[in-house]
Amino acid sequence: MNTKDHSFFQVKVQTRACKTEIERLGPKEFRIKITTPPVKGAANREVIKLLARYLDVPPSSLEIVKGKTSTQKMIAISPPIP
């Protein structure tokens, strides 16, 4: 999904995994496993950091727009990518 200012990604997050990894399931869909527990936003920060590194964009260009307390998240990236 894209708008003029953002692209959106669906992300499924597994916290407290044995190892950190990211898997691209489709053009706009990811599965991310992180070792960080979901405490006080630490897991969300780790997801943003890992996804930014994977997409080679600054973390400040990513924002969780839906699912901040869920394993299913929608993340916006600005500026949009094709």
N, CA, C and O atoms as CSV, one atom per row, in Angstrom:
chain,resi,resn,atom,element,x,y,z
A,1,MET,N,N,0.846,-1.179,0.000
A,1,MET,CA,C,0.000,0.000,0.000
A,1,MET,C,C,0.894,1.246,0.000
A,1,MET,O,O,1.862,1.325,0.757
A,2,ASN,N,N,0.567,2.194,-0.837
A,2,ASN,CA,C,1.322,3.433,-0.931
A,2,ASN,C,C,0.383,4.622,-0.927
A,2,ASN,O,O,-0.752,4.524,-1.394
A,3,THR,N,N,0.843,5.727,-0.409
A,3,THR,CA,C,0.179,7.011,-0.570
A,3,THR,C,C,1.226,7.946,-1.155
A,3,THR,O,O,2.354,7.534,-1.424
A,4,LYS,N,N,0.859,9.179,-1.346
A,4,LYS,CA,C,1.803,10.154,-1.897
A,4,LYS,C,C,3.017,10.332,-0.987
A,4,LYS,O,O,4.130,10.518,-1.479
A,5,ASP,N,N,2.822,10.277,0.326
A,5,ASP,CA,C,3.893,10.560,1.283
A,5,ASP,C,C,4.507,9.341,1.955
A,5,ASP,O,O,5.585,9.440,2.541
A,6,HIS,N,N,3.832,8.182,1.880
A,6,HIS,CA,C,4.294,7.006,2.629
A,6,HIS,C,C,4.094,5.721,1.828
A,6,HIS,O,O,3.219,5.634,0.967
A,7,SER,N,N,4.920,4.737,2.133
A,7,SER,CA,C,4.679,3.343,1.771
A,7,SER,C,C,4.366,2.617,3.075
A,7,SER,O,O,4.833,3.028,4.137
A,8,PHE,N,N,3.590,1.556,3.005
A,8,PHE,CA,C,3.205,0.816,4.201
A,8,PHE,C,C,3.608,-0.643,4.077
A,8,PHE,O,O,3.514,-1.239,3.004
A,9,PHE,N,N,4.061,-1.216,5.202
A,9,PHE,CA,C,4.464,-2.615,5.269
A,9,PHE,C,C,3.690,-3.316,6.366
A,9,PHE,O,O,3.433,-2.738,7.422
A,10,GLN,N,N,3.318,-4.568,6.115
A,10,GLN,CA,C,2.743,-5.422,7.144
A,10,GLN,C,C,3.890,-6.208,7.764
A,10,GLN,O,O,4.723,-6.770,7.054
A,11,VAL,N,N,3.927,-6.242,9.090
A,11,VAL,CA,C,5.010,-6.932,9.788
A,11,VAL,C,C,4.425,-7.825,10.871
A,11,VAL,O,O,3.607,-7.385,11.679
A,12,LYS,N,N,4.849,-9.077,10.879
A,12,LYS,CA,C,4.497,-10.023,11.939
A,12,LYS,C,C,5.732,-10.170,12.810
A,12,LYS,O,O,6.804,-10.526,12.322
A,13,VAL,N,N,5.582,-9.893,14.111
A,13,VAL,CA,C,6.721,-9.888,15.026
A,13,VAL,C,C,6.623,-11.031,16.018
A,13,VAL,O,O,5.567,-11.270,16.603
A,14,GLN,N,N,7.723,-11.732,16.203
A,14,GLN,CA,C,7.829,-12.742,17.256
A,14,GLN,C,C,8.891,-12.265,18.236
A,14,GLN,O,O,10.064,-12.150,17.879
A,15,THR,N,N,8.485,-11.987,19.465
A,15,THR,CA,C,9.430,-11.545,20.493
A,15,THR,C,C,9.979,-12.756,21.242
A,15,THR,O,O,9.441,-13.860,21.157
A,16,ARG,N,N,11.044,-12.522,21.965
A,16,ARG,CA,C,11.704,-13.562,22.776
A,16,ARG,C,C,12.109,-14.773,21.940
A,16,ARG,O,O,12.044,-15.909,22.409
A,17,ALA,N,N,12.522,-14.526,20.716
A,17,ALA,CA,C,12.987,-15.602,19.840
A,17,ALA,C,C,14.405,-16.007,20.232
A,17,ALA,O,O,15.073,-15.290,20.977
A,18,CYS,N,N,14.858,-17.137,19.739
A,18,CYS,CA,C,16.219,-17.606,20.026
A,18,CYS,C,C,17.263,-16.725,19.363
A,18,CYS,O,O,18.349,-16.527,19.908
A,19,LYS,N,N,16.938,-16.190,18.179
A,19,LYS,CA,C,17.871,-15.312,17.484
A,19,LYS,C,C,17.093,-14.247,16.718
A,19,LYS,O,O,15.911,-14.421,16.418
A,20,THR,N,N,17.764,-13.153,16.408
A,20,THR,CA,C,17.152,-12.060,15.673
A,20,THR,C,C,17.308,-12.320,14.187
A,20,THR,O,O,18.409,-12.593,13.710
A,21,GLU,N,N,16.188,-12.234,13.445
A,21,GLU,CA,C,16.239,-12.393,11.995
A,21,GLU,C,C,15.033,-11.728,11.355
A,21,GLU,O,O,14.005,-11.509,11.996
A,22,ILE,N,N,15.185,-11.414,10.078
A,22,ILE,CA,C,14.115,-10.797,9.321
A,22,ILE,C,C,13.925,-11.591,8.044
A,22,ILE,O,O,14.894,-11.979,7.391
A,23,GLU,N,N,12.674,-11.830,7.695
A,23,GLU,CA,C,12.341,-12.601,6.506
A,23,GLU,C,C,11.326,-11.806,5.693
A,23,GLU,O,O,10.298,-11.379,6.220
A,24,ARG,N,N,11.613,-11.611,4.429
A,24,ARG,CA,C,10.682,-10.903,3.548
A,24,ARG,C,C,9.727,-11.939,2.972
A,24,ARG,O,O,10.147,-12.870,2.285
A,25,LEU,N,N,8.429,-11.768,3.259
A,25,LEU,CA,C,7.419,-12.718,2.797
A,25,LEU,C,C,6.803,-12.301,1.470
A,25,LEU,O,O,6.259,-13.130,0.741
A,26,GLY,N,N,6.892,-11.018,1.163
A,26,GLY,CA,C,6.332,-10.478,-0.070
A,26,GLY,C,C,6.856,-9.078,-0.271
A,26,GLY,O,O,7.700,-8.623,0.502
A,27,PRO,N,N,6.379,-8.377,-1.294
A,27,PRO,CA,C,6.889,-7.037,-1.574
A,27,PRO,C,C,6.684,-6.051,-0.418
A,27,PRO,O,O,7.502,-5.152,-0.226
A,28,LYS,N,N,5.624,-6.207,0.335
A,28,LYS,CA,C,5.317,-5.277,1.431
A,28,LYS,C,C,4.996,-6.022,2.720
A,28,LYS,O,O,4.213,-5.544,3.540
A,29,GLU,N,N,5.605,-7.199,2.899
A,29,GLU,CA,C,5.289,-8.019,4.068
A,29,GLU,C,C,6.554,-8.684,4.616
A,29,GLU,O,O,7.354,-9.245,3.868
A,30,PHE,N,N,6.714,-8.606,5.952
A,30,PHE,CA,C,7.888,-9.154,6.619
A,30,PHE,C,C,7.480,-9.975,7.834
A,30,PHE,O,O,6.425,-9.760,8.431
A,31,ARG,N,N,8.355,-10.931,8.186
A,31,ARG,CA,C,8.280,-11.619,9.480
A,31,ARG,C,C,9.594,-11.306,10.180
A,31,ARG,O,O,10.671,-11.545,9.634
A,32,ILE,N,N,9.499,-10.767,11.400
A,32,ILE,CA,C,10.684,-10.377,12.151
A,32,ILE,C,C,10.696,-11.121,13.481
A,32,ILE,O,O,9.725,-11.090,14.236
A,33,LYS,N,N,11.812,-11.789,13.751
A,33,LYS,CA,C,12.016,-12.453,15.039
A,33,LYS,C,C,13.074,-11.663,15.790
A,33,LYS,O,O,14.135,-11.356,15.247
A,34,ILE,N,N,12.776,-11.336,17.047
A,34,ILE,CA,C,13.716,-10.591,17.877
A,34,ILE,C,C,13.834,-11.252,19.242
A,34,ILE,O,O,12.898,-11.895,19.716
A,35,THR,N,N,14.977,-11.090,19.859
A,35,THR,CA,C,15.200,-11.676,21.185
A,35,THR,C,C,14.654,-10.771,22.293
A,35,THR,O,O,14.494,-11.208,23.432
A,36,THR,N,N,14.372,-9.530,21.962
A,36,THR,CA,C,13.909,-8.537,22.930
A,36,THR,C,C,12.496,-8.866,23.428
A,36,THR,O,O,11.630,-9.202,22.620
A,37,PRO,N,N,12.246,-8.777,24.739
A,37,PRO,CA,C,10.884,-8.964,25.246
A,37,PRO,C,C,10.041,-7.705,24.991
A,37,PRO,O,O,10.583,-6.607,24.870
A,38,PRO,N,N,8.726,-7.870,24.911
A,38,PRO,CA,C,7.845,-6.719,24.651
A,38,PRO,C,C,7.562,-5.912,25.923
A,38,PRO,O,O,6.436,-5.901,26.421
A,39,VAL,N,N,8.572,-5.252,26.432
A,39,VAL,CA,C,8.452,-4.498,27.677
A,39,VAL,C,C,8.796,-3.029,27.417
A,39,VAL,O,O,9.875,-2.712,26.917
A,40,LYS,N,N,7.869,-2.147,27.762
A,40,LYS,CA,C,8.071,-0.691,27.668
A,40,LYS,C,C,8.551,-0.232,26.295
A,40,LYS,O,O,9.380,0.672,26.199
A,41,GLY,N,N,8.032,-0.851,25.228
A,41,GLY,CA,C,8.350,-0.414,23.874
A,41,GLY,C,C,9.691,-0.877,23.341
A,41,GLY,O,O,10.066,-0.512,22.227
A,42,ALA,N,N,10.427,-1.676,24.111
A,42,ALA,CA,C,11.750,-2.124,23.679
A,42,ALA,C,C,11.671,-2.961,22.404
A,42,ALA,O,O,12.518,-2.822,21.521
A,43,ALA,N,N,10.679,-3.815,22.302
A,43,ALA,CA,C,10.542,-4.655,21.109
A,43,ALA,C,C,10.212,-3.803,19.882
A,43,ALA,O,O,10.740,-4.052,18.799
A,44,ASN,N,N,9.355,-2.816,20.040
A,44,ASN,CA,C,9.022,-1.936,18.910
A,44,ASN,C,C,10.259,-1.165,18.437
A,44,ASN,O,O,10.475,-1.020,17.234
A,45,ARG,N,N,11.053,-0.682,19.357
A,45,ARG,CA,C,12.278,0.027,18.975
A,45,ARG,C,C,13.227,-0.900,18.223
A,45,ARG,O,O,13.856,-0.491,17.247
A,46,GLU,N,N,13.329,-2.136,18.672
A,46,GLU,CA,C,14.193,-3.114,18.010
A,46,GLU,C,C,13.676,-3.438,16.603
A,46,GLU,O,O,14.470,-3.586,15.675
A,47,VAL,N,N,12.365,-3.549,16.441
A,47,VAL,CA,C,11.773,-3.809,15.126
A,47,VAL,C,C,12.107,-2.671,14.162
A,47,VAL,O,O,12.517,-2.919,13.028
A,48,ILE,N,N,11.933,-1.431,14.606
A,48,ILE,CA,C,12.231,-0.270,13.765
A,48,ILE,C,C,13.709,-0.261,13.383
A,48,ILE,O,O,14.049,-0.032,12.221
A,49,LYS,N,N,14.584,-0.506,14.348
A,49,LYS,CA,C,16.025,-0.496,14.094
A,49,LYS,C,C,16.416,-1.583,13.089
A,49,LYS,O,O,17.196,-1.327,12.172
A,50,LEU,N,N,15.883,-2.781,13.255
A,50,LEU,CA,C,16.208,-3.899,12.382
A,50,LEU,C,C,15.658,-3.674,10.968
A,50,LEU,O,O,16.358,-3.909,9.984
A,51,LEU,N,N,14.422,-3.225,10.871
A,51,LEU,CA,C,13.821,-2.977,9.561
A,51,LEU,C,C,14.534,-1.833,8.833
A,51,LEU,O,O,14.717,-1.897,7.617
A,52,ALA,N,N,14.933,-0.802,9.554
A,52,ALA,CA,C,15.668,0.311,8.946
A,52,ALA,C,C,17.000,-0.182,8.379
A,52,ALA,O,O,17.384,0.200,7.274
A,53,ARG,N,N,17.693,-1.016,9.122
A,53,ARG,CA,C,18.963,-1.567,8.645
A,53,ARG,C,C,18.741,-2.429,7.405
A,53,ARG,O,O,19.512,-2.349,6.448
A,54,TYR,N,N,17.697,-3.246,7.416
A,54,TYR,CA,C,17.383,-4.123,6.286
A,54,TYR,C,C,17.042,-3.322,5.027
A,54,TYR,O,O,17.477,-3.671,3.929
A,55,LEU,N,N,16.262,-2.244,5.187
A,55,LEU,CA,C,15.839,-1.425,4.051
A,55,LEU,C,C,16.854,-0.342,3.699
A,55,LEU,O,O,16.685,0.363,2.703
A,56,ASP,N,N,17.896,-0.204,4.496
A,56,ASP,CA,C,18.936,0.806,4.298
A,56,ASP,C,C,18.351,2.225,4.291
A,56,ASP,O,O,18.607,3.024,3.391
A,57,VAL,N,N,17.560,2.500,5.325
A,57,VAL,CA,C,16.971,3.833,5.532
A,57,VAL,C,C,17.209,4.235,6.983
A,57,VAL,O,O,17.449,3.366,7.822
A,58,PRO,N,N,17.151,5.526,7.302
A,58,PRO,CA,C,17.300,5.922,8.709
A,58,PRO,C,C,16.080,5.489,9.532
A,58,PRO,O,O,14.960,5.514,9.022
A,59,PRO,N,N,16.276,5.098,10.779
A,59,PRO,CA,C,15.152,4.694,11.623
A,59,PRO,C,C,14.079,5.775,11.750
A,59,PRO,O,O,12.903,5.463,11.941
A,60,SER,N,N,14.474,7.027,11.646
A,60,SER,CA,C,13.503,8.124,11.763
A,60,SER,C,C,12.516,8.164,10.605
A,60,SER,O,O,11.500,8.853,10.693
A,61,SER,N,N,12.791,7.443,9.518
A,61,SER,CA,C,11.869,7.416,8.381
A,61,SER,C,C,10.785,6.348,8.546
A,61,SER,O,O,9.877,6.262,7.719
A,62,LEU,N,N,10.870,5.537,9.601
A,62,LEU,CA,C,9.894,4.477,9.859
A,62,LEU,C,C,9.040,4.817,11.070
A,62,LEU,O,O,9.516,5.406,12.041
A,63,GLU,N,N,7.760,4.433,10.994
A,63,GLU,CA,C,6.840,4.672,12.111
A,63,GLU,C,C,5.813,3.550,12.176
A,63,GLU,O,O,5.246,3.159,11.155
A,64,ILE,N,N,5.577,3.039,13.370
A,64,ILE,CA,C,4.515,2.048,13.567
A,64,ILE,C,C,3.195,2.814,13.626
A,64,ILE,O,O,2.968,3.592,14.553
A,65,VAL,N,N,2.332,2.596,12.645
A,65,VAL,CA,C,1.072,3.336,12.586
A,65,VAL,C,C,-0.108,2.509,13.085
A,65,VAL,O,O,-1.180,3.051,13.356
A,66,LYS,N,N,0.088,1.203,13.206
A,66,LYS,CA,C,-0.977,0.332,13.702
A,66,LYS,C,C,-0.339,-0.883,14.353
A,66,LYS,O,O,0.611,-1.452,13.814
A,67,GLY,N,N,-0.855,-1.285,15.512
A,67,GLY,CA,C,-0.384,-2.496,16.160
A,67,GLY,C,C,0.765,-2.306,17.131
A,67,GLY,O,O,1.587,-3.207,17.293
A,68,LYS,N,N,0.840,-1.156,17.779
A,68,LYS,CA,C,1.951,-0.909,18.705
A,68,LYS,C,C,1.999,-1.912,19.853
A,68,LYS,O,O,3.073,-2.163,20.399
A,69,THR,N,N,0.861,-2.491,20.229
A,69,THR,CA,C,0.832,-3.483,21.308
A,69,THR,C,C,0.466,-4.870,20.796
A,69,THR,O,O,0.062,-5.735,21.573
A,70,SER,N,N,0.606,-5.083,19.491
A,70,SER,CA,C,0.237,-6.345,18.863
A,70,SER,C,C,1.436,-6.944,18.138
A,70,SER,O,O,2.420,-6.253,17.874
A,71,THR,N,N,1.350,-8.226,17.822
A,71,THR,CA,C,2.403,-8.847,17.018
A,71,THR,C,C,2.233,-8.517,15.534
A,71,THR,O,O,3.188,-8.631,14.765
A,72,GLN,N,N,1.040,-8.113,15.129
A,72,GLN,CA,C,0.769,-7.691,13.752
A,72,GLN,C,C,0.871,-6.174,13.693
A,72,GLN,O,O,0.127,-5.475,14.382
A,73,LYS,N,N,1.782,-5.660,12.881
A,73,LYS,CA,C,2.014,-4.221,12.831
A,73,LYS,C,C,1.931,-3.712,11.395
A,73,LYS,O,O,2.219,-4.436,10.443
A,74,MET,N,N,1.531,-2.447,11.265
A,74,MET,CA,C,1.631,-1.761,9.995
A,74,MET,C,C,2.651,-0.657,10.203
A,74,MET,O,O,2.526,0.158,11.118
A,75,ILE,N,N,3.654,-0.639,9.352
A,75,ILE,CA,C,4.738,0.329,9.473
A,75,ILE,C,C,4.762,1.206,8.227
A,75,ILE,O,O,4.717,0.710,7.101
A,76,ALA,N,N,4.835,2.517,8.447
A,76,ALA,CA,C,4.909,3.494,7.356
A,76,ALA,C,C,6.362,3.894,7.161
A,76,ALA,O,O,7.115,4.039,8.125
A,77,ILE,N,N,6.744,4.070,5.907
A,77,ILE,CA,C,8.065,4.585,5.582
A,77,ILE,C,C,7.894,5.843,4.740
A,77,ILE,O,O,7.100,5.881,3.800
A,78,SER,N,N,8.648,6.856,5.096
A,78,SER,CA,C,8.578,8.125,4.368
A,78,SER,C,C,9.998,8.576,4.081
A,78,SER,O,O,10.815,8.593,5.002
A,79,PRO,N,N,10.328,8.935,2.872
A,79,PRO,CA,C,9.493,8.978,1.672
A,79,PRO,C,C,9.200,7.568,1.167
A,79,PRO,O,O,9.913,6.622,1.502
A,80,PRO,N,N,8.138,7.429,0.353
A,80,PRO,CA,C,7.746,6.104,-0.127
A,80,PRO,C,C,8.832,5.458,-0.989
A,80,PRO,O,O,9.593,6.144,-1.671
A,81,ILE,N,N,8.886,4.145,-0.945
A,81,ILE,CA,C,9.788,3.418,-1.811
A,81,ILE,C,C,8.945,2.618,-2.796
A,81,ILE,O,O,7.823,2.235,-2.466
A,82,PRO,N,N,9.451,2.359,-3.986
A,82,PRO,CA,C,8.656,1.648,-5.011
A,82,PRO,C,C,8.375,0.213,-4.630
A,82,PRO,O,O,7.723,-0.510,-5.384
